[in-house]
Amino acid sequence: MKETALDTVYTPEWRERLRQYYDRPAMQKYWAFDFDRIWAKHKKGVEGQKGMARLVSNWMDLENASVLVIGSYLGAEAIAYALCGARVVGIDLDEEALELSRELTRRYGLDIDIQCLDGADTGFPDASFDYISCAQVLEHLPPERQPVMLKEIWRMLKPGGLVWIDTPNQHSFKDSHDTGLPFIHWLPRSMKIPLARKLGRSVSANEPAFGFEEVHLHYYLSYFQLRRILRGLGPHEVLSIYRGFGDMEQYA
């Protein structure tokens, strides 16, 4: 695995670039926004994602593997796979974030194909990738687009390939992605959005999948809903189930 001196990557100049990206009204209104915490999390991002790469390596040799990261955002996960020798493509709808990820990739001395594409309609040929990651993406889509993206992932994956899906579980007792509160996400949207807004816990971020409009709260799938969609796509084997509950430190 290629190593990079982190003090040459996460410089004061880079911190300022990131601060400017987050210095937007929608971000500033988010109840959990704290740039110092975001910066600390960002500096540990690639190192943290190397753990994910090691997990994937239990089932696949990432050396020269073709990898697609959907929702690559600022690039930490894509960089971690590239450091393992994978041929990585990262896609997202946030072009400003992608520009930052391209610069971060250069700082790590890597070559990653970073494109502004819709993960539900990529245009990539069938069976293009050995491994596809879709982490913290599905909940950012309209519910009718979630099965469409999963079908697109199925189409792009090579026979015998691997998929990693990470998304908040609608049935978990606490909403650790949006409000940080227990049980509120079990309510119908007609009830939980006004309640979250009244409590000052709605999400003000503008969502690319919704034409950069505010959605207030994201659209969670339950584990059983996800499994039902996947069963409809074809035969597959579940190799590992992540049962942990993320907290606001992970998502915010």
Salt bridges, closest charged atoms under 4 A:
GLU3 OE1 - LYS50 NZ 3.57
GLU13 OE2 - ARG17 NH1 3.81
GLU13 OE1 - ARG107 NH2 2.32
GLU16 OE2 - ARG19 NH2 2.49
ASP23 OD2 - ARG19 NH1 3.65
ASP36 OD1 - ARG15 NH2 2.78
GLU47 OE2 - LYS50 NZ 2.93
GLU95 OE2 - ARG102 NH1 2.78
GLU96 OE1 - ARG24 NH1 3.70
GLU99 OE2 - ARG102 NH1 2.59
GLU103 OE1 - ARG106 NH2 2.99
GLU103 OE2 - ARG107 NE 3.13
ASP118 OD2 - ARG145 NH2 2.88
ASP126 OD1 - ARG155 NH1 2.62
ASP130 OD1 - LYS158 NZ 3.42
GLU139 OE2 - HIS140 NE2 3.73
GLU139 OE2 - HIS177 NE2 3.15
GLU152 OE2 - ARG155 NH2 2.87
ASP178 OD1 - HIS177 ND1 2.84
ASP178 OD1 - HIS218 ND1 2.68
GLU207 OE1 - HIS140 ND1 3.04
GLU207 OE2 - HIS218 NE2 2.64
GLU214 OE2 - LYS29 NZ 3.52
GLU214 OE1 - HIS216 ND1 3.82
GLU249 OE2 - ARG37 NE 3.96
